[in-house]
Amino acid sequence: MERAIPILPTEDLAAAKAFYVDRLGFHVTFEVSEDGHSGLLGVARGTIELTLDSPMKGHGRNGCVAFQVDETDSYYREWSSKVDVLRPPMDEEWGARTFDLLDPSGNTIFVMGPVTGAK
């Protein structure tokens, strides 16, 4: 099996863990931290996996990751009551239904799925 797991920078592992686990419904796959605020945190939800790195030196800041999902609107309904969403779902000209949000460190989470005709 081949796959890519994005590594996103974070300012604070505890804040990232609260966002991804408590609000977005991910579970922890691994955690390496002596103080709970710096180190590495792996999270997963279904087939979506991320690694969060604090501090992430030498890789730039403000990453973006796309989550490809089966049904965009169900994620929007679940997450919009728990976190701030930058914009509601919309059908893109290029054939996807998308919305996006920011994590506590300013990384963009771009959620995309098939166009369903929902408005």
N, C-alpha and C positions, 0 to 999 in steps of 0.2 A: 504494500500500500504506500502510495506517495501522497503527501499533503503539505500544506503550508500552514504554520501557526503564527499569526502576527504577534509581534512584541511591541507593546505600547508603553511610552513613558508615562510615569505618574509621579506626582509630588509626594504622595503619602499612600502607602499600601493599605492602611486602615480605611481611609476614605474610599479608595478604589474597591476594596472588598465590600464595604457597605453598599456601594453603588451597584456593582455587578451581581453580588450574591443576594443581598437583602431586597434590592429594588427590581433588578432585571431577571432574577430567578436562576442565575448560574450556580454551579456548585464548585467548590475548591477541589482541584486535582492535585495541587502541591503548594506548599508555602515554605519559603526559606527566609527567615527574618529573626534577628536577635531582639529587635525592639518593637516589632509590629508595624513600623512605619517605613523602614527601608528594607530592600531585599527583592525577592522574586515571588510572584503569586501567579499560579496557573488556575484558570477557571474554564468551565465548559458548560454548555447547555445543548443537549442533543449532539449534533456534529459540529457545532461552532465551538472553537477553542481559541483562547487568548492567553498570552503571558504578559503580565504587568511588571515593570521594572522600575525600581526607585532607589537611588537616582540613576537615570539612564544616561550616562555620560558618553559623548562623542557620536550620538546618533541624530542630533537635531531634536526638534520639539514639535508638538501638536500634530500627531499622527492622524491618520484616517483609516478606518477599516470598514469593509462592506460585509454585511450579513445577508446572505442569500437565503430567503425563507419561502415556504410554500404559500403563505397567505399573509400579506403585509398588514392588512387591517386588524387581524387578531392580535398581532404584536403591538400595534398602535393602541388598541383598546386596553390591553394589559398594562403597557408601560406608561401611557400618557397620564394615568392617575398617580403614578409613583415618581416620575421624573419630568423635568421640563423638556418638551419636544420643540425643536426649532421650527418645524412646519408640519402640518398634517399630511396624510398620504395624498399623493397626486399621481396621475397617469402621465408618464414621460413620453415624449415624442418617439424615443428610441425603443419603446416597447416594454417598459417595466413600470411597476407601481412602487413608489418610494416615499420614505420620510427619513428625517435624520434628527439626531440629538447629540449633545455633548456630554462627555464624562467629566468628573470633577477636575481633571487636569487639562481640559480643553481639547481632548481628542474627539474627532467626529466619528459617530457611529451612523453609518449610512445603511438603512434597511431597505432591501429591494426584493420584490417578488413579481409574479406574473400579473398582468393587467386582468382585473376581474370584472370591470364594469361598475364597481362600487364607487360611490361618490360621497 
